[in-house]
């Protein structure tokens, strides 16, 4: 089993531009899911913003990004990134979740999501926000 830790950058409307820039710098493939793609539009003007995005290069470079919706607080100096922990099995991710959640503030309880078999978000006792999920292929249909 393998687990990966990837920096997850947070933006306010610039995620696609940032991912495009990182792809130009590091190469690789870019994947983007908009709020509209995921059926999660809260604010119509943000429908085409990035709900989930990633650049992955053959050399090992990985970065994830999203546009923080306007109904959530965002300050580039306070929550500019998350640490994304992705695993291959629910058992593996649940075990990590249980350890990380000691003394944590749960932001999204670990459970099934539209885009992953398991997804959760917590801020650990050291103030680091972790986005935890089981890797799956995204199906926009």
N, C-alpha and C positions, 0 to 999 in steps of 0.2 A: 504494500500500500504506500501511496505517496501523498504528501500534503504540501501545499505551496502557500507561501505568504507573499502577497502582492500589494504594493502601495496603491491605495484607492484615493484618488484626488477628487476634491469637491470644488465645483465652480458655480457661478451664478450666470448661466447662459453661454459660457465659453468652452464647455467640455468638448464639443465636436472640434472646434478650432485647435484646442490643446492636443487632442488625440491625433489630429492630422499632422500637427507640428512634430509630435513625438515619433510618429510613423516616418516622417521625412528624415528625422535625425537617426533613428535606429533601424529602419526598415521593418519588414514583417507585415502581418495582416491586421486590419482594423475591423472590429465588429461594433455596431451601434444599434441599440434598441431605444426608440423614442418612447415618450409617455403615450403617444398615440398608438404605436405598435403594440404596447403592452396593455392597451385598454385601460389606462390609469390616468386620464386627463382630468386634472383638478381645476386648472386654469387654461382656458382655450388658447391664450397667447403663448403658452408653454408646451403645446402639444408636440411640437417637433424638436423640443430639447431632449437631451440625452438622459434617459432613465438608467441605462447601463451601457458602458462602453469599455472597450479594451483594445490595446495594441499588444500583439504577441509576435516576437521575432525568433527565428530559428536559433540564434545565439543565446537565448535565454532571457532576453529583456522582456519584461511584462509590466504594464501599468494599466490600471483601471480608472475610470472617471465617470462622474455624473453631474448633472445640473441640479443643485438643491432647489426644490420648488419655492416659490415666493411666499408660501404660507408657513415656511419653516425658517427659523433664524439661521443666518449664515454670516460669518465674518472670516475673511481670508486669513486673518491672524489667529483665529480661535479654533475653527474646525475645517481647516484646509485639506485634511486628509483623514482617511480611515485605514486601518490595516485589514486587508481582505484575507481570510483564511478559508481555503477551498480544499475539500477532500473528495475522495471517490465513493465513500460509502456513508450511509446514515449513521452506522455504528461508530465509525471513526470520528465523524463530526460531532455527534452527540457527546462522546467522551471528552473531546476538547472543550465543548460548550460548558459541560458540567464543571470542569476545572476553571475555566476563565470566568464563570459567573459567580464564583465565590467573592462576595463583597462588591459585586458589580451593580450598576444601574441598568436594568434591562430596558432597552429602547424598542425592541421588537422581539417578542418571545420566539424561540426556535420552533418552527413548524413549517408545514407545506406552504409553498408560494406558487404563484402562477408560472414563474420562470425557473423554479428549482424544487426538487423533492423536499429539501429542508433549507430554510433561511432564517437567520436571526441576527439581531444587532444588539450589542451591549457596550457600555463604557465601563472598563475595568476599574478596579480600585485605585489605579495610578493615573486615571484620566484619559487612557487610550481607548478610542472607539474601534471595536472589532466588528466587521461584517463577516458572518460565518455562513457558508453554504455548501451544499453538495453539488458538484459539477454536473451539469446536464447540457444537452444540446437545446438551444432555444428554438422553439417552433412558433413563428408569428401567426400561424393560421388559427 
